[in-house]
Amino acid sequence: MNAIFTLNMVISVLFVVLYFYQYVYIVVGAFGRQKKFPEGKRNRFAVLIAARNEERVIAHLIDSVRAQDYPSELIDVYVVADNCTDSTADIARAHGAAVYERQNAQYVGKGYALDFLMKKIFASKGREYYDGYFVFDADNLLDERYVTEMNKVFSSGYDIVTSFRSSKNYGSGWIASGYALWFVREAVSLNAARMKLGVSCAVSGTGFMFGKKTALRNDGWNFYLLTEDIEFTADSILSGDKIGYCENAVFYDEQPETFIQSWNQRLRWARGYLQVLGKYGVRLLRGIIKEKSFSCFDMIMNIMPAMTLSVAACAANSASIIISFFVGSMTPADTIISLSQMVWNAYLLLFAVGVIAGVGGRRKIICPVAKRIFYSFTFPIFMFTYIPITIASFFVKCKWTPIRHTDAVSIEQLRRRKTA
């Protein structure tokens, strides 16, 4: 019994030691002073949208780009209709986007679609025409001041900038709310603090931009792993870039609502983390040791240890229960008690993390207060489901598969949901 209690204690202490800096992030994110940026130069931007069978939602995104308070002549919208079998391309054209259609069953994924689109833009407009490039998914919606606020940070010297990610369907269930609260936490408790402390932020999926310098260095877009966003972040940090964050730039996306969709997507993410670790892990460790790079350390911490420690704890406790049946050195009840205590402590920690993030991002969350409170209690359960997903990612091969988006609303319709 003492052995398993000791093991669980060691894992818990190790977790706290490795992630103590993120507790500091929480405090800084909540109480640190927000940086203010001047208007700056009016830059010319291309909006990149990779879409696969997104006929239900693509028009609302393009319309929200067209509704920006930024000069419309400085924003061009490009859509790559990637392996589409529906009317995505026609609808995007009807709403004013330049559309390129791509059919390639061998190289599938957002990374390949973005690379295809960037090459088309370079060929038609030249490599120097745009100052920066925004990346969005087809289900996204933008606040009217999104581009204006992002341009402020970009013009202040950050060649890569990410933004505040909220969700269209926060209140539609414990799975969608779990995703939504996690992304709010990334913004409020991680990127906001990183920005205030002057360390590199991290790109997460969609709702970010990169400048001409980054585009030319990468010959457009050359990131093709299952998690191309994490690959892009790791490569940028290793290239010496400091990624900025604009908390006043808000966009909304749609989260999966069924467990099967969620399992498949997060399995791809977990497998993608392993790919990024395999490709960049040694270089990131070298950056920590030789260059004393805190951003490299932060990146490593976000790629692997949390779920690895959780899986190790589950494996050790499961093995202890099995051994106890044969050796008799401790009862299964002893091990279950120890494991239960560890799970309960983890639940309380995740609950606190979710509450802090929810309070910090409350003004930007589209969901009635009562539902937000309720889903704070289910957030830890959502996070616990990452454990079997992480275990499966070590053994199960997976590929990029599209998530079907059906929440077709305008930005005005979305805002009415806050009190509905």
CORPE-V852416 format. One record per residue. N is the residue number from 0. RES is the residue in one small letter. PHI is phi in whole degrees, 0 to 359 (none if undefined). PSI is psi as a letter, one per 40 degrees, with the letter a starting at -180 (999 if undefined). Layout:
BEGIN
[[N/RES/PHI/PSI] [N/RES/PHI/PSI]]
END
This chain:
BEGIN
[[0/m/none/d] [1/n/298/d] [2/a/297/d] [3/i/289/d] [4/f/297/d] [5/t/297/d] [6/l/299/d] [7/n/297/d] [8/m/293/d] [9/v/298/d] [10/i/297/d] [11/s/297/d] [12/v/296/d] [13/l/299/d] [14/f/300/d] [15/v/297/d] [16/v/297/d] [17/l/294/d] [18/y/250/e] [19/f/301/d] [20/y/299/d] [21/q/285/d] [22/y/293/d] [23/v/296/d] [24/y/305/d] [25/i/301/d] [26/v/294/d] [27/v/296/d] [28/g/298/d] [29/a/280/d] [30/f/241/e] [31/g/291/i] [32/r/281/h] [33/q/288/h] [34/k/287/i] [35/k/249/h] [36/f/237/i] [37/p/288/i] [38/e/300/d] [39/g/73/a] [40/k/292/i] [41/r/277/h] [42/n/270/i] [43/r/262/h] [44/f/236/i] [45/a/249/h] [46/v/261/h] [47/l/255/h] [48/i/231/h] [49/a/265/h] [50/a/227/h] [51/r/232/h] [52/n/53/f] [53/e/243/f] [54/e/297/d] [55/r/281/d] [56/v/239/e] [57/i/300/d] [58/a/296/d] [59/h/294/d] [60/l/295/d] [61/i/300/d] [62/d/297/d] [63/s/289/d] [64/v/290/d] [65/r/294/d] [66/a/270/e] [67/q/297/i] [68/d/277/e] [69/y/277/i] [70/p/307/h] [71/s/295/d] [72/e/289/e] [73/l/257/e] [74/i/232/h] [75/d/244/h] [76/v/254/h] [77/y/238/h] [78/v/237/h] [79/v/257/h] [80/a/279/g] [81/d/264/h] [82/n/54/f] [83/c/279/i] [84/t/236/e] [85/d/237/a] [86/s/262/f] [87/t/306/d] [88/a/298/d] [89/d/296/d] [90/i/294/d] [91/a/298/d] [92/r/296/d] [93/a/299/d] [94/h/262/e] [95/g/98/e] [96/a/271/i] [97/a/276/h] [98/v/241/h] [99/y/239/h] [100/e/262/h] [101/r/233/h] [102/q/235/h] [103/n/206/h] [104/a/277/e] [105/q/273/d] [106/y/253/g] [107/v/248/h] [108/g/141/i] [109/k/297/d] [110/g/301/d] [111/y/294/d] [112/a/295/d] [113/l/294/d] [114/d/298/d] [115/f/303/d] [116/l/293/d] [117/m/298/d] [118/k/297/d] [119/k/295/d] [120/i/293/d] [121/f/302/d] [122/a/291/d] [123/s/270/d] [124/k/248/e] [125/g/94/i] [126/r/282/e] [127/e/253/e] [128/y/293/d] [129/y/262/i] [130/d/282/d] [131/g/202/i] [132/y/227/h] [133/f/267/i] [134/v/240/h] [135/f/226/i] [136/d/269/i] [137/a/295/d] [138/d/273/e] [139/n/285/i] [140/l/226/i] [141/l/249/h] [142/d/298/i] [143/e/299/d] [144/r/260/e] [145/y/303/d] [146/v/295/d] [147/t/301/d] [148/e/291/d] [149/m/296/d] [150/n/296/d] [151/k/300/d] [152/v/291/d] [153/f/301/d] [154/s/290/e] [155/s/269/e] [156/g/115/e] [157/y/268/h] [158/d/280/e] [159/i/231/h] [160/v/222/h] [161/t/248/i] [162/s/219/a] [163/f/274/h] [164/r/257/h] [165/s/253/a] [166/s/226/i] [167/k/288/d] [168/n/243/f] [169/y/307/d] [170/g/269/e] [171/s/267/e] [172/g/155/i] [173/w/290/d] [174/i/286/d] [175/a/299/d] [176/s/291/d] [177/g/298/d] [178/y/303/d] [179/a/301/d] [180/l/291/d] [181/w/297/d] [182/f/289/d] [183/v/297/d] [184/r/298/d] [185/e/301/d] [186/a/285/d] [187/v/286/d] [188/s/260/e] [189/l/241/c] [190/n/295/d] [191/a/298/d] [192/a/292/d] [193/r/303/d] [194/m/296/d] [195/k/291/d] [196/l/270/e] [197/g/81/f] [198/v/252/i] [199/s/291/h] [200/c/274/a] [201/a/228/i] [202/v/276/i] [203/s/226/g] [204/g/78/c] [205/t/210/i] [206/g/71/f] [207/f/214/i] [208/m/218/i] [209/f/221/i] [210/g/270/i] [211/k/301/d] [212/k/301/d] [213/t/293/d] [214/a/298/d] [215/l/289/d] [216/r/299/d] [217/n/265/e] [218/d/52/f] [219/g/101/c] [220/w/213/h] [221/n/232/f] [222/f/238/h] [223/y/233/e] [224/l/292/i] [225/l/299/d] [226/t/243/g] [227/e/296/d] [228/d/291/d] [229/i/292/d] [230/e/299/d] [231/f/299/d] [232/t/297/d] [233/a/299/d] [234/d/296/d] [235/s/294/d] [236/i/297/d] [237/l/292/d] [238/s/275/e] [239/g/93/e] [240/d/282/i] [241/k/251/h] [242/i/282/h] [243/g/266/i] [244/y/224/h] [245/c/243/h] [246/e/284/e] [247/n/272/e] [248/a/263/h] [249/v/243/h] [250/f/226/i] [251/y/233/i] [252/d/225/i] [253/e/255/h] [254/q/259/i] [255/p/301/i] [256/e/244/e] [257/t/253/i] [258/f/292/d] [259/i/296/d] [260/q/300/d] [261/s/295/d] [262/w/301/d] [263/n/297/d] [264/q/292/d] [265/r/287/d] [266/l/296/d] [267/r/297/d] [268/w/299/d] [269/a/297/d] [270/r/295/d] [271/g/295/d] [272/y/300/d] [273/l/296/d] [274/q/298/d] [275/v/296/d] [276/l/299/d] [277/g/295/d] [278/k/277/d] [279/y/241/e] [280/g/304/d] [281/v/296/d] [282/r/294/d] [283/l/293/d] [284/l/298/d] [285/r/296/d] [286/g/294/d] [287/i/294/d] [288/i/282/d] [289/k/276/d] [290/e/257/e] [291/k/53/f] [292/s/277/h] [293/f/291/d] [294/s/297/d] [295/c/294/d] [296/f/298/d] [297/d/301/d] [298/m/295/d] [299/i/301/d] [300/m/297/d] [301/n/277/e] [302/i/278/d] [303/m/225/d] [304/p/304/d] [305/a/302/d] [306/m/290/d] [307/t/297/d] [308/l/295/d] [309/s/296/d] [310/v/296/d] [311/a/299/d] [312/a/296/d] [313/c/296/d] [314/a/296/d] [315/a/295/d] [316/n/290/d] [317/s/295/d] [318/a/298/d] [319/s/295/d] [320/i/297/d] [321/i/295/d] [322/i/298/d] [323/s/298/d] [324/f/292/d] [325/f/261/d] [326/v/271/d] [327/g/78/e] [328/s/288/d] [329/m/208/i] [330/t/276/i] [331/p/303/d] [332/a/298/d] [333/d/298/d] [334/t/294/d] [335/i/296/d] [336/i/298/d] [337/s/298/d] [338/l/295/d] [339/s/298/d] [340/q/296/d] [341/m/295/d] [342/v/296/d] [343/w/296/d] [344/n/296/d] [345/a/294/d] [346/y/300/d] [347/l/297/d] [348/l/296/d] [349/l/293/d] [350/f/299/d] [351/a/297/d] [352/v/300/d] [353/g/294/d] [354/v/296/d] [355/i/299/d] [356/a/295/d] [357/g/297/d] [358/v/292/d] [359/g/295/d] [360/g/255/e] [361/r/301/d] [362/r/288/e] [363/k/250/e] [364/i/265/h] [365/i/264/g] [366/c/186/h] [367/p/302/i] [368/v/302/d] [369/a/300/d] [370/k/292/d] [371/r/298/d] [372/i/296/d] [373/f/300/d] [374/y/286/e] [375/s/295/d] [376/f/282/d] [377/t/270/e] [378/f/304/d] [379/p/300/d] [380/i/296/d] [381/f/303/d] [382/m/292/d] [383/f/299/d] [384/t/292/e] [385/y/292/d] [386/i/296/d] [387/p/295/d] [388/i/295/d] [389/t/296/d] [390/i/300/d] [391/a/297/d] [392/s/295/d] [393/f/286/e] [394/f/238/d] [395/v/261/h] [396/k/283/i] [397/c/220/i] [398/k/224/i] [399/w/289/h] [400/t/229/i] [401/p/289/i] [402/i/262/h] [403/r/285/h] [404/h/251/h] [405/t/231/e] [406/d/276/g] [407/a/270/g] [408/v/226/i] [409/s/275/i] [410/i/296/d] [411/e/292/d] [412/q/295/d] [413/l/297/d] [414/r/297/d] [415/r/290/e] [416/r/285/e] [417/k/298/d] [418/t/243/e] [419/a/289/999]]
END
